[in-house]
Amino acid sequence: MAKEIEDFENDEMDETAKAFFPEEEAMAPVVRDYSERRILIWEEDDTRRGACLEVLSDLLVGATFKAVRTEAEAMEQIENDDWDTFVVDFYTDGVSSSEFVKCANNYPGSILVAINMAPLTLPDERDPAKTELLRRLFDIEKPVTQLHG
């Protein structure tokens, strides 16, 4: 028989129910420091590039970003500066087989993050479930390898 609301005490909770209510310490937001991250975004579409930059800047506070429109600009950035993360949209024709992606895959100590930039909007990315999934793509230790001095 179920308990009546009046009979339920605040301190009383069975073990299975406790699993659904994490302790208060676990609910505190985790502070992440992205100040040493350097992220290069290549997206040809102006709207998608802007939305991606806005979302990632809001999500990865402190990181340095550069967003470029063309593959030639992206290749120039690889040659002239150090990056630890490259972001592309594999849904864009030709990106997955591009020279830039080949270089990014072979860039020492870096990661290549492929995301679908079409649905990125800041209000949608403020949903904690979406935010954590996207953030996890970037949560790696900063590589120590640098090509340019």
N, C-alpha and C positions, 0 to 999 in steps of 0.2 A: 504494500500500500504506500502511495506517495505521501510525503510529508506535506502538511499544510504550511503555507508561508509563515504563519504565526509561530509554528513549532521549529522553524529553521533558525539555528544560531549562526552568527557570523563566523565563529571559529570552526564550525563543523563543515567539513568537506571531505568526501571520500577520495581515495588516492587517484582514481581514474579522472575525476574532475580536476584535480590539481595539475594534471598534465596540460590542461588547456589554459592555465593561468600562470605564466612564468613569474618568477620572483621579480620584485621591483628593480633590483640591480640589473637584471638581464634586459629590462625594458629601456634602460638609459641608452641614448644614441652613442654609437662608437665614433670617436673623433678620429678622422683620418687626415694625414698630412700628405698632400700631393704637390707640395711646393718645389720638389726637385724633379718632378715629372715633366717631360718635354714631348708633346703630342702633335704630330703632323696629320692633318686631315686633307684628303684629296676627294673632292666632289665637284663635278662639272656644273651641276644645277645650282644656281645662285640661292634659290629658296631653301633647298635641302641642305646646302653647305651652311647657310646662316642658322638654320634650325639645329643642325648637329652641333655647331659651335656653341650656340646658346645653351643647349641641354647639357653638353659635356662640361662647359664652363661652370654651370650651376652645380653640377654633380661632383666635379673633381676640383674643388676650390683650391686655388693656389697654383695649379698646374700652368705651365706655359703652353700656349696653343698657337699654331699657325695653320690657317685654312687656305688652301690653294685651289684654283679652278682647273688647271690643266695638268696633264701628265708631265709636260716639260717643266713647269714650275715645281712640281713635286720632286722631279729628278734633280733639279737645281738645289733644292733644299737638302736632299740626301747628300749631295756632293759638298755643300758648303757649311753644314751645321750638324750638330749631334742631336739625335732623336732616340727616345727609348720606346716610343709607341707610334704605330702608323694606323690610321683609320681610313677604311675604304668601304664602298658599297658594292658588294659583288653582284647585285642585281643590275648594275649599270653595264651595258654592253661593252665588252672588251677589257674590263677591269681585271678579271681573274687571270687573263693571259697576258697582261701588260708587262712591259719591261720594269715598271715601277714596283709591281707586286713581286717580281722575281728579285729585285734588289732589296726590297723590304724583308723578304723571307731570308735573305742571306746577310742582312745587316747584323753585326755582332751584338749580342745582348739585348735585342729588341723583341717586341711582339707585334704581330699584325692582327688588328681587330677588324673583322668584317661584320658590318651591321647593315640592316635595311634602314636607310635614312628616310625613306618616304613617310613613315608614320610618326617620326619624331616631332613632338611638340612639348614645350615646357610644361603646360598643365597636365598632360598625360604622364609625364615622367616624374611628377611630384607624388604619384601613387607609390607608397613605400614598396610594394611588391615588385613593380616594374623597376624602380630605382635600384633596388638591391641586385636584381638580375643583371642590369646594365653595368652597375658599379663593379661587380665581380669580374667582369671582363678586363678591368683595369687594375685590379688589386694584385699586383706582383711586386716583388722587391725591385727597386730601381737597379738596373744593370750598372756595373762599374766600368764597362768597356767604353772608351771614347775613341772616335776615329780622328777627330779634329782637335787641335790643341789651342 
